[in-house]
Every structure is written in structure tokens, then in C-alpha cells.
Amino acid sequence: MAGQAQFEELARQLSAVGAVKRDLGRILPADCSPGSAGVLTLLDRHGDLRMSALSELLAVDMSVTSRHAAHLAERGWIERSPDPADKRSRILRLTPEGHAMLAELTRRSTDLLAERLSDWTDDEVGQLIGLMTRLRASFGDCRSAQHRPHRPPPVPPPVPGSPTPFP
């Protein structure tokens, strides 16, 4: 197993990944926020989704999901239709315009990565993909309780006059 110093360096490097994410965010069209791009990506990956399912996948409150959906619907990138099983709920679906926007977003991010990693070999890019895939798998679904970091219960303050647990 890696040592403490290696995990500290890994934590620093993962924090620095924020710069990569910011650069990827800068290439988005003005009317497509990173959140909107995330919604388009999830709808493409999972197909039609209820608002509640999308909210769960995004790990955000329904009000945030609703704002994203309204923004995307205004641009014609998604359509919202009543859920046949529950007319109060909405089903979100990518439109042809949404698929076109997602293709544009993919092209832009692929071009940026190809530019920034132009001095990397195919093998190095493949290794990075493999290691990042493994890292994500090690963390599992971070939204679920079973993958949240374990925190021991707080130690209650000692009762005056009782023996201390440690010498």
C-alpha cells in the first residue's frame, strides 16, 4: 500500500485537476454552463429520465435540476413531457438540437484534450484512462451512504472522577 507522503501528493494532484475542469468549462458555449452540459451528458448516457432520477444522478436538489431543465428546454435542447405513470412528474428527453449540442461539446473537449496532451503517447493516455477509471470505481457511487467516508462517533467528554481510557 502507498505511504502517507504518496497519499498527500495524490490529494494535491487531485486538487489541481480543478484547473483542467476549469479549462474544459471555458470552452463551453456562453449559453451552456457546466451543469447544463452535465445534464445533456446524463440524458445521452441514460436515455429519457424523470426529473427525480436526474436529480439523484446529479446529486443536487430538485430545484437545481428544475432550473437546469428549464434552461435546456428554453434552448430547445431537451423536451419535458408528462410522465404517463404520474402526470405530476416530467420525463426529460434530448431533442435533435440537444444531440447536436452534445456533439459540439464533445468535439470541443476532445480537441482541447488532444491539444494539451499532444506530447503524450497513446499508451500514456490509455494508462491515465485506466487509472482514472479505477479511481472512480474505488470511490463507487459517492452519493450513497455506503461510500461516504467513515467518521468515528465523537468521543464524549470524560465524566469528572471517572478513570481516563488512556494513561
Secondary structure as UniProt FT lines:
FT   HELIX           4..26
FT   TURN            30..31
FT   HELIX           34..46
FT   STRAND          49..50
FT   HELIX           51..58
FT   HELIX           62..74
FT   TURN            75..76
FT   STRAND          78..83
FT   TURN            84..85
FT   STRAND          86..94
FT   HELIX           96..116
FT   TURN            117..119
FT   HELIX           122..139
FT   TURN            142..143
FT   HELIX           145..147
FT   TURN            160..161
//
